[in-house]
Amino acid sequence: MSQESQEKVIYKEAGWRKEHSQPSLQEVHRSLSVPKKASNFRKFLAFAGPGYLVAVGYMDPGNWATSIAGGSAFNYNLLSVILISNLMAIILQSLAAKLGIVTGRDLAQACRDHFSKPVSFILWVLCEAAIAACDLAELIGSAIALNLLFGIPLFYGICLTTLDIFIVLLLQNKGFRYIEAFVIALIILITGSFVFELIMSQPDVKAVFGGFIPSSQVITDPKMLYISLGILGATVMPHNLYLHSSIVQTRKIEQSDAGKKEAIKFATIDSTVALMIALFVNAAILILAASTFYKSGHTNVASIEDAFQLLTPLLGTTLASTFFGLALLASGQNSTLTGTLAGQIVMEGFLNIKLKPWIRRMITRLIAVTPALIVTYFYGANGTADLLILSQVILSLQLSFAVIPLVMFTSDPKKMGKFANKTWLKSVAWTIASVIAVLNVYLLWATFFK
């Protein structure tokens, strides 16, 4: 049997239809070495990084809008939604990392191989729509921060945020570690800002812990359910599943079962720790809104601008608004960086298009910037709050089209071998996928027929 025939047999036995020839994010693929003989702590540091790039998508400005609206209207009641969404995210991101490490394919590449061309094309269009919705929130959030802090008009603020493509190129040319370091530095700024905000707002600790206990009211109250779905869409983000399955492959690991098992372990720890930080930030935004706005009777605060303006008089210090604005700017900039990478991964993975890095990123950015500029030009500041929340609901609706293929692939022994999901994990993953799908069907029904 010829070598070509042997390769075809291997790929057929492995559950893949085609040979995998183009690595994901080729310019940084396996560019970071992992020490073979080192302590677990040193190995953890070597693998740490991708989880934080993923985590920034869970604390983007879309989360701010939904959490502010939820906290000001319903006090601490929706903290349980943030917690459950975050637990879902931890499980799904671990599956995405495992897919990339075991198969050498990102989720987009796996979809292109498994599904027919028409189905793959539809999935690509839906994913691009989700990235555009996500970028809409990130770009508007960054522009709002620039407007609040420096008085820059929203339209010009969005234009300025498009320059992140040059930051990505500059950092990636120096090495992928520089991107990770930049993102982690901004996460530290965001986290530190909200530690200060919580100290100043003095929330009711007992009520906060009570808010993490799920309540049936979340399902029965249509307004609460709408915000909850927005929180779900803002927390578990579809493009992050594509992103994570790709960037874990920046580590140069041993391509043995033992090497892959070790990589999965440390990648899961990395993303779990990072997502727990994201949980703190998301919960802190809602807690701040509840302890400051709901407590003072401002129950209709859904706008980031209103939140910024109210923090100083309600907390008695201008630093409250300043730190809020700085954290928002850092959050928006962080999210646009990772969103740009995700767009590149999706375009390459689904369409197998080979373009120069700056061209790929320019196309990806324009797909998102164009609608953001149009919406901001026509609606201005008055429409940004509703648009931010709506963008997160759109993300929630698209989520199933990323989650179901991910669970399918990682549960398939033909594709994953001995690394296929165990029975308990398969049950949990399909339960999460089903819950997301049912909630989305209900959202569509409530929106158009109720």
N, C-alpha and C positions, 0 to 999 in steps of 0.2 A: 504494500500500500504506500502511495506517495505521501510526502510530508503534508501537501495541501489537503489530501483526502483525510489524513489523520486529524488535521486541525478541524476540518468540517465535522468529523465524527465527535471529536471532543466537545465542540460547541453545541452540537445537537444533544449530546448526552448531558451537557451542563444546563440544558433548558433554554439556551439562547439560539436564535435563528441565524445570526450573522456573526462573523468574526469581529471582535472589537479592536479597531486599529488606531483610533484617535483618542488619546487620553483627555480627561476633562481638565479644563484650564491648562492647556499644554505648556504654557510658558512658566508655570510654577509647579507643575506636576512632579511629585517626589523630590522637591528641591530642598527640603529640610531634613537633616539627618537625625536619627534617633540612636542614642548610645545603646550598644548591645549589652555591655556589662556595666551596670550602674544600679544605684539604689532605686527603689520605687518612687521616691520623691523626685529624683533627677529625671526619671522617665516621665513622671507626671508633668514636670515643667516642659519637657520636650514636646509632649502632646498638647499642652495647654495653649489655647489660642482660638481655634475654630469655634469652640463653644461660645466665646464672647462675641465673635462676629455674628453668630446666629442670635445671641441674646439681645443685641441692639434692636433687632426687628420686633422684639417683644416689649420694648419700652419707647416706641416711636411716637410722634405727635398724635397719631390716631388713637393710641391708648390714652393719651392725656385727655382728649376730647370726650371719649366715652366714660372714662373714670371720673372726670370732673362732673359730667352730667349725672352719672349714677350716684356719686357721693352727695351732691347738692340736693338732689330730688328724693333720694331714698335712704339717706344717712349711711350707716355701715352695712346695710343688708346685702349689698352685692359683693362684699368681700369674698363670700363663698364661691361666687362665679369666677372671680379672679383666681382663687386657689384651685378650683377644679380644672379650669382652663390651663393653668400652669402645669398641673400634674399630667394632663393630656399631652401638653407640649413636651414634657420631659420624656415620656414614652415614645412619642412619634419621632422626636429628634434622635433618640437612640437608635431607632429603626433606620432612619435615614443615614446615620453614620455607619451602621452595620452594612447596609446595602453598598455604600461606596467602598468600604474597606474590603469586603469579601469578593465582590464582583469586579471591582475596578471600573464600574460604570456609575455615573450619577443618575438621578431619577429620570431626567429627561432622556438620556441615552437609553436607559432601560425601557422606557415607554416607546421610544422609536423602534427598538428591536422587537418588542412584544406585540404591539398593536399594528393594525393596518395603517397605510399612509393617510387615508382620510381621517381615521380616529386620532392619529398622532397630530395631524394638522389642527383638528378641533381642540385637542388638549393644549397645543401650543398657543392658539388664539386666546383660549380661556386664561392661560397662565400669563400671557402678556397683558390681558385686561386686568388681572389681579395685581400685577406689578405696577401698571399705570395707576390703579386705584391706590395702591400703597404709596407710590411716589407722590401722588396728589396730596396725600396727608403729610408726607415728609417735607415736600417743597413748601406747602402752605404753612406748615409748622415752623420751618426755618425762617420763612419770610415774615411771619408774625413776630418771631423773636427779634429779628433785625429791626422791625418796625417799632416794637415796644422799647427796645434798648437804645436804638440809635435814631429813630424817627425816619427810617428808610421806607418809602412807599412799598406796598405789598408787591406790585407788579415788578418793580426793579429788584426787590429782594429775591423773588423767584429767579430772575435772570442771574443774580449773583450766585445762587446755590448751584446753578448748573456747572460752575467751575470745578465742582468736586471731581469731575472726570480727570482733570489734570492732576489733582492730588493723588488719585488712585494710580495713575500712570507713573508719577514721580516716586511714590512709595513702593510700588510693585517692581520698578526697575532696580530699586535698592535691595529688594528681597521681600518675600511675603511676611516675614517677621515684623517689618516696619509697619505694614498695614495693621497687623494684630496689635502692636504696641500703641499705635495711634488710637485705635478703637478702645483699647483697655483704659488708656489715659482719660478719654472722654467719659467712659463709664464711671470711673472714679469721681470725676467732677459731678456727674449727675447724681450719683449715690450720696456724695458728701452734701450736696445742695439740699437733698430731701431729708437727710438727718437733721440739718439745721431747721428746715421747715417744720418737721414734726416736733422738735424741741420747743419751737416758738408757739405752735398751735395747741399744745397740751391736750391731746385727745383723751377721751374716756377709755382707759385701757380695758376695763371690763366689757364695755360695749363693743370695742374693737374685736376682742376674742369671740364675743357672741356673734359678730358679723360673719365669722368664718364657718359658722354652722349653717348648712343648707336649709332653706325654707321653701315650702310649697308655693308661697306667694310669688316667687320669682317666675313660676310657670303660669299661674292663674291671672296675674296682673299684666295686661297687654303692654302697657307702657314700660313696665319693669322688664318684661321679656324682650322687648325691642332693644333696650339698652344692653341687656344681657347678651343678646346675639351680637351686638356691636363689640362688646368686650371680648366675646369668644373669637370673633373675626380679627380683632386687634391683637389677641394673645397668640392663638395658634395660627401662624401665617403660612399660606401655601408655598410662597416662594422660598421660605426658609428651609423647607424640606429638600428642595432642589439644591439650594446653596450648600447645606450641610453635607449632603451626599457627595459633593464635589470637593470642598475644601479640606475634608479629612484626608484626601489623597495627596495633599502637599507634603505629608510625612513619608519619608523613605523607610518603609518597614520591610521585614522579612516576609516573603511571599509564601510562607509555610502556614500550616494550620495554627501552630503555636504563636507565630508572629502576628497572624490576624486576630487570634483570640486576645492577645495582649493589647493590640491596638484598639480593639472594640472596648475592652475594659477601661482603658485610660481615656478614650474619646467620650465614652458615656459619663465618666466622672467629670471630665472637663465641661461637657454641655450641661450636666445636672447642676454643678456649682454655679455656672454662669446664669442658668435660668432661675436659680434661687435668688440671685441678685436682682434679676428682672422682676421676680415676684415681689420683692421688697419695694422696688421702685413703683410698680403698678399699684400695689396696696397703699403705698405712701401717698400717691396722688389722690386716691379715693378717700383715704383717711383725712388728708388735708382739706379736701372739699367738704367732707361731712362735719369735721370739727370746727371749720371756719365759716362756711357758707350756710349749711343746713342749720347749724346751731344758732346762727344769727338771724335766721328767717329768710335768707337768700336762697330759696329752693329752686329757682329757675336758672341758675348759672350753668350754661352749657358752652359758653364761649371762652376760649383761652384768653382773649383780650379782657373780658370782664373779670376773669379770675385774677389776672395780673393787676388790674386797677383796684380790685377790692382787697387784695392781701395787705397792702400797706396800711390803710385805715383800720382794718379789722385786727391786725396783729400788732399795730403800733410801731412798725419800723420799715423804712424803705428797703432795708436789706432783704426782707421777705420777697418783695417783687423782683429785686435784682437777681437774687439766687434762682428764683423761679424762671426768669427770662434766660439766664445763662444755661440752666439745665435744659430748657426747651431748645435753645440753639445747638447745644452739644448733641442732644437727642436727634434732632432733625438732620444734622450734618452726618452723624454716625450712620443713620438709617439710609441716607442717600448713597453713601459709600458702599454699603453692603447690598443695597438694592441694585446698584449698577453692576456689581459682580454677579448677582443672581440673574439679571437680564442677559448678561453675556453667556452664562452657563445654559440658560433655557434656549437661547437662540442657537447656540452651537449644538446643544444636545438634541433638540427636536429637528432642526433643519440641516444639521451637519454642514453649516456654512463656515468656510475658512476665510476670515478677513484679518487685517491687521488690528491689533488690540485697540488702538485709538479710534479706528473706524467703527468697530463693534460697539464700543462704549458710547460713541457719539450717537449711533442709531438708537441704542437702548435708552439713552437719556432723552432724546428727542421724542420718543414714543410717549414718555411720561410728561415731559415739560410742556409740550404743545397743548394738551387739554388743561393742564394746570394754569397756563397763562391765559387761555381763553376764558376759563371759569372765573379767574380772579379779575380779569378785565371787565367782565359783564356784571359780576355779583359783588366784587369788592369785599370789604371786611364783613358786611352784614351776612353774607352767605357762607362764610368759611366754617362756622361751627356746625351747621347742618351738613355741609359737604364732608367735613371730617368724619362725622358719625356715619353718614351714608357710605363713605368709602370703606369703612370697616365692615359694614353689613355686606357690601359687595364681596369683600374678601372672605367673609364667612360663607357666602353662597358658593364661592369657587372652591372652597376648601376640600369638599368631598372628592373633587376631580384629581386632587393630588394625594389625599389620604388613602383612598381605596386602592389605587395602583401600588402605592408603597406597601400597604399591608399584604396585598396579593403577592408581590415579588418576594418579600422577606419571609413569607409563610410557605413558599414553594421550595421543597427539598431539591428539585431538579435545578433550580437556579442558585440556591444557597448552600446545598450540600448539608453537612453536619451543623451549619450555622443557621439553618432555618428556624423560625420561631418555635419555641416549645409550645405544647398544648395550652398551658395557662396563659402564656404571653399572646398566643394567637387569639384566644378567647377575649382577653382584655383589649387587644388592638381592634378586633372586629366590633366589639361593643362600643369603643370610642368612635369608630367610623360610622356605626349605625346611629348613635346618638346625634352626631353632627348632621347626618343626612336627614333624620327625622325633624330636628330643629329647623333645618333649612326649608324643608317642605312646609312646615307650619308657618314659617316667616313669609313664604310666598303666598300662602293661603290668606294669612292675616292682612297682608299688604294689599292684595288685589281683589279679594272676595268678601272680606269681612266688613 
